[in-house]
Amino acid sequence: MKPFMDQDFLLNTETARVLYHQFAAPMPIFDYHCHISPQEIAEDRRFNNLTEIWLHGDHYKWRAMRTNGIAERFCTGEASDWEKFEKWAETAPYTMRNPLYHWTHLELRNPFGINSLLSPTTARPIWDRCNELLHQDDFSCRGIIRKANVRVICTTDDPVDSLEFHRTIKESGFEVKVIPAWRPDKAMAIEDPAIFNGYLNQLEVASGVSISSFDHFMEALEKRHLFFHENGCRLSDHGLETIYAADYTDEQIKRIFESLRNGVVPSPEDILKFKSAMLYVFAVMDHSRNWTQQYHLGAMRNNNSRLFESVGADKGFDSIGDYPVATALSKFLNRLEYNQKLTRTILYNLNPGDNEVLATMVGNFQDGVTPGKIQWGSGWWFLDQKDGMINQLNTLSNLGLLSRFVGMLTDSRSFLSYSRHEYFRRILCNLIGNDVENGEIPSDIQFLGKMVQDISYNNANNYFAF
């Protein structure tokens, strides 16, 4: 029987162990998509306790706690930080075989150096030790980032954001690049004209453009896109149910926009046309400045309307959707490619049933110049667990080039989530090690070592070229 999560955790062969310890583990981290706060990095926030850094904002843990019968006051409610942590410690043993169990103990080991299993009996000593460390200088936000050997962080930022904290970080001389990523989802969310017009008011202030027409809307967005570029942004991101690629005319889009400004609720057909137009416009903007664009597809959000109304979005009430994706995605990418406006693109699916769809779709639009120009992204959200990662790696290997993959990201709001890169690298090395031990690929350790180093860091570093 193997010990639980020892140094060779998930590494079942000697080849896997060599690949991980000698090649993958020392590589830095290029975290090209996350939701951590640039303000907290700029201010080098010090966390008062373990709940502040570990449980605040973590909807993965909240979902598990609710499932374990823990009341909402201990998740997003008014309970004290100790009470919330105590309830998480009570829940943790029941997460066995959920990735949270592995992540929890990886995050306690790095950066805190704690090897105890989290449970009600260990909660207090773990709480006390972590809180003691969090008050030390090298456990600030920047200290934790340094400990994880992070080189690049890409945050997620709305076009109206001032990016003041990104400038503060850069001016401070912090050695880790913290780069904004353009997330314009609100600029195409027209289902509720009141909310949309409220957003346009913010865009007017940020851009200095009075938005009375669709042309003015485009002028404002173009100014903000340029502003983001001038502040180091080279990456966009879109969180969508699916790709939108309906036919439309410019006159139709201008008419829809005028109706929205007048408070008219759009029809489902007009919503689809407007979203399709905006998605194309944003892609052309990205191409014009040689950015990379990301599309996160397939989330069904805010399913629990009662709790959504009481605690808000991103609190753990989202799930996998089953939206059709192939036809519209092909049409969208083909239009961009035909017009020579297709920039580097990463596609992520949340529904595992779309694995082969996306893995084959990316092969249709490679340009023969940029290695892996169109990427199928890593297992995302509900799929960034062991089976999801293995399925993604195997499917990519079968239908594309694993060696050109840009690797893992955290997609997290927590500064402790960098252990997900370790988890991914161990799984990657074990997969390749098994193939070597089974005689399915040659035992060329130097080539394979470089391959895992490339997937761990080098490919992303070369692909984004920040």
Secondary structure as GFF3:
##gff-version 3
##sequence-region A 1 466
A	DSSP	alpha_helix	14	18	.	.	.	ID=ss1
A	DSSP	pi_helix	19	24	.	.	.	ID=ss2
A	DSSP	beta_strand	29	31	.	.	.	ID=ss3
A	DSSP	alpha_helix	38	42	.	.	.	ID=ss4
A	DSSP	alpha_helix	50	54	.	.	.	ID=ss5
A	DSSP	alpha_helix	59	67	.	.	.	ID=ss6
A	DSSP	three_ten_helix	72	74	.	.	.	ID=ss7
A	DSSP	alpha_helix	81	91	.	.	.	ID=ss8
A	DSSP	three_ten_helix	92	95	.	.	.	ID=ss9
A	DSSP	alpha_helix	99	109	.	.	.	ID=ss10
A	DSSP	alpha_helix	123	134	.	.	.	ID=ss11
A	DSSP	three_ten_helix	137	139	.	.	.	ID=ss12
A	DSSP	alpha_helix	141	147	.	.	.	ID=ss13
A	DSSP	beta_strand	150	154	.	.	.	ID=ss14
A	DSSP	alpha_helix	164	172	.	.	.	ID=ss15
A	DSSP	beta_strand	177	179	.	.	.	ID=ss16
A	DSSP	three_ten_helix	185	188	.	.	.	ID=ss17
A	DSSP	alpha_helix	193	207	.	.	.	ID=ss18
A	DSSP	alpha_helix	214	230	.	.	.	ID=ss19
A	DSSP	beta_strand	235	240	.	.	.	ID=ss20
A	DSSP	alpha_helix	250	261	.	.	.	ID=ss21
A	DSSP	alpha_helix	268	288	.	.	.	ID=ss22
A	DSSP	beta_strand	292	297	.	.	.	ID=ss23
A	DSSP	beta_strand	299	300	.	.	.	ID=ss24
A	DSSP	alpha_helix	305	311	.	.	.	ID=ss25
A	DSSP	beta_strand	319	320	.	.	.	ID=ss26
A	DSSP	alpha_helix	326	338	.	.	.	ID=ss27
A	DSSP	beta_strand	344	349	.	.	.	ID=ss28
A	DSSP	three_ten_helix	352	354	.	.	.	ID=ss29
A	DSSP	alpha_helix	355	361	.	.	.	ID=ss30
A	DSSP	three_ten_helix	362	365	.	.	.	ID=ss31
A	DSSP	beta_strand	374	376	.	.	.	ID=ss32
A	DSSP	three_ten_helix	381	383	.	.	.	ID=ss33
A	DSSP	alpha_helix	386	399	.	.	.	ID=ss34
A	DSSP	three_ten_helix	402	404	.	.	.	ID=ss35
A	DSSP	alpha_helix	419	437	.	.	.	ID=ss36
A	DSSP	alpha_helix	445	453	.	.	.	ID=ss37
A	DSSP	pi_helix	454	458	.	.	.	ID=ss38
A	DSSP	alpha_helix	459	464	.	.	.	ID=ss39
###
